[in-house]
Amino acid sequence: NMSSSSSSRELPLEAAVGFSGSVANGFHLHPDGKRRVYPLGDTIVVAPLPQPSRNEDVQEDPSDRSSASFLHGHAGEITALTISKSGRFIASAERVSSGIADVIVWEEDVAVKSTYKEARRLSLHTSHVVALAFSEDERSLASVGGETDERVIMWDVHSGTALCGSPIPSGGKVCAVAFLHHSNTTFITAGEFVVSKWSYDDTNKRLSHDSLNLGTLKRHILSIAIDEGDDYAYLGTSSADILIVFLPRSVLKESFTLKRHISQGVLSLTLARNALLVGAGDGSLTLLSRKAKAEKILEFVSCRDISESGLTSVAVARTA
């Protein structure tokens, strides 16, 4: 699935940790740089990160398994998982056959730093929650319900209170959510033909949204990444495109296609320094350079096959 030009500039692989899971962006590196966090059925695993050996293959230390923490509390399979910037909080959500689909906020145990305990149980969504995101300051949490729920809810993390909720915009399901870096009241949701910028008004206790202008483009958006300055939102699509939206004006800046290099959609987007890492449905990992002030923001660097199945998560150390 790679062109000859991409194979000549192959992305070097130093080490990889395998994770077999269908939860979008479900695998996380803990901000302490020593642990990994991921869902396993109805359980969350917090485990030491395997270290590369001298031959650069990741080696699993058997003793690491005994020091892993397993967080139990969900009645159904976990469908969304996120971790806060400092690592103090983890949020997870589930799918159930009927009734309330809980969102659980886990807080790091002060007495036992290697594990977490349930701090809040947020019980307003029904059936299925598809996406979660913390604000940068860890005060707010946004959750997005699935097709039978179709609501966006913003929560106060510390009290567990629902600040406000709203139906998702009509016209398509929502698949992803991300807060702006410099606001705990503004976030982006995206999905099938719909991209919205949400703002919470604390004075009037109101959650409102504006649609982002994508022009004539109709895309099913699977993933979101927002740059450090909140200038651009990168939106990965099922048709192997990346749409770049200029957030201050809510308009489309650029549409960058990866169809020459990948054969399926963009499942995950991760920013790293002046680069964008793209995990695709065909199991490939693509490296793009970012130049915010250039006429063309994204430039292809390299691509390589990583997995035989879709690359649902790409995690980088916070110093990367």
C-alpha positions, 0 to 999 in steps of 0.5 A, spaced: 500 500 500 506 504 499 508 507 493 515 507 490 517 514 493 514 512 500 518 506 500 525 510 499 524 514 505 521 509 509 520 511 516 525 508 521 522 504 527 526 504 533 521 500 537 513 498 538 508 495 543 503 491 540 496 493 542 490 489 539 484 493 540 478 496 536 477 502 541 479 509 537 485 512 540 485 507 546 492 506 547 496 511 551 503 512 554 502 515 561 505 522 562 510 519 567 513 516 561 513 509 565 507 506 564 501 504 558 494 505 559 489 501 555 482 497 555 481 490 555 474 488 554 470 491 560 477 492 564 483 498 564 490 496 564 495 500 567 502 497 566 509 498 566 512 500 559 516 495 556 523 497 555 527 496 548 533 491 549 540 492 545 537 489 539 531 494 539 526 489 540 521 491 545 522 485 551 516 484 556 519 483 563 515 477 566 515 481 572 512 487 569 505 483 569 505 482 576 506 490 577 500 491 572 493 494 575 487 492 573 481 497 574 474 494 574 467 497 574 464 497 567 458 493 566 459 493 558 465 493 554 469 499 554 468 503 548 472 510 549 478 511 554 482 518 555 487 520 560 488 527 563 495 531 561 498 530 568 496 523 568 492 524 575 485 522 571 483 517 567 476 517 564 473 511 560 466 509 558 462 503 555 457 500 551 451 496 554 445 492 551 440 497 554 440 502 560 445 507 562 452 507 559 456 509 565 462 514 564 467 513 570 473 518 572 479 514 575 483 518 580 491 516 581 491 513 588 495 518 593 497 512 597 499 507 591 501 511 586 502 505 581 494 504 581 487 508 580 481 508 584 474 510 582 473 517 583 466 519 579 461 515 576 457 519 570 451 516 569 447 520 563 448 517 557 444 511 554 447 505 551 453 507 548 459 512 549 463 513 543 468 519 545 471 522 551 476 528 552 479 532 558 480 539 558 488 541 558 487 544 565 483 537 567 477 541 570 472 539 564 470 533 561 466 532 554 463 525 552 459 524 546 453 518 546 452 513 540 447 513 535 441 511 540 443 517 545 446 522 540 448 527 546 454 531 547 455 532 555 460 537 558 462 535 565 466 538 571 471 533 573 472 535 580 465 534 582 462 529 577 456 534 575 454 535 568 455 542 567 450 542 560 448 537 555 446 538 548 443 534 542 449 532 537 447 536 530 443 533 525 446 530 519 450 525 521 453 521 527 459 524 531 466 519 532 471 524 535 472 530 540 478 534 542 478 540 547 482 546 545 489 547 549 487 554 551 480 553 553 476 548 558 470 551 555 471 550 548 472 543 544 471 540 537 466 534 535 467 531 528 463 525 525 459 523 519 459 530 514 459 534 521 464 538 524 462 543 530 465 547 535 462 547 542 462 553 547 460 553 554 457 559 557 458 558 565 454 565 566 448 562 562 449 555 563 449 553 556 452 549 551 452 552 544 455 550 537 457 552 530 458 548 524 465 549 521 465 551 514 468 545 510 465 548 503 463 543 498 467 537 502 463 531 505 467 527 509 466 522 514 471 524 519 474 519 524 480 523 528 481 529 530 488 533 532 489 540 535 495 544 534 499 547 540 496 554 539 489 552 537 490 555 530 489 549 526 484 542 527 487 536 523 481 532 521 482 525 519 477 522 514 475 515 512 477 517 505 484 517 506 484 525 507 486 530 512 482 536 512 485 542 516 481 547 519 483 554 521 480 555 528 479 562 529 475 563 523 472 556 523 474 555 515 477 550 511 485 551 510 487 545 506 485 538 504 491 533 504 490 527 501 494 520 502 491 516 497 497 515 494 500 512 500 494 508 504 489 504 502 484 506 508 481 511 512 485 515 517 484 512 524 488 516 529 492 523 528 498 524 533 502 531 533 509 530 535 514 537 535 513 539 528 510 533 525 503 529 524 503 521 525 497 518 521 495 511 523 491 508 518 486 503 517 490 498 513 495 498 518 500 503 516 504 509 519 505 515 516 509 521 518 508 528 515 511 535 517 507 541 519 509 548 517 504 552 520 506 559 516 507 555 509 502 556 503 501 548 504 501 546 511 503 539 511 508 535 507 509 527 506 515 525 509 515 517 509 510 511 510 511 504 513 507 498 514 506 497 522 500 492 523 496 487 519 490 490 521 488 498 523 492 502 527 487 505 532 492 508 536 499 512 536 502 514 542 508 519 543 511 521 549 509 528 552 517 530 550 516 528 543 
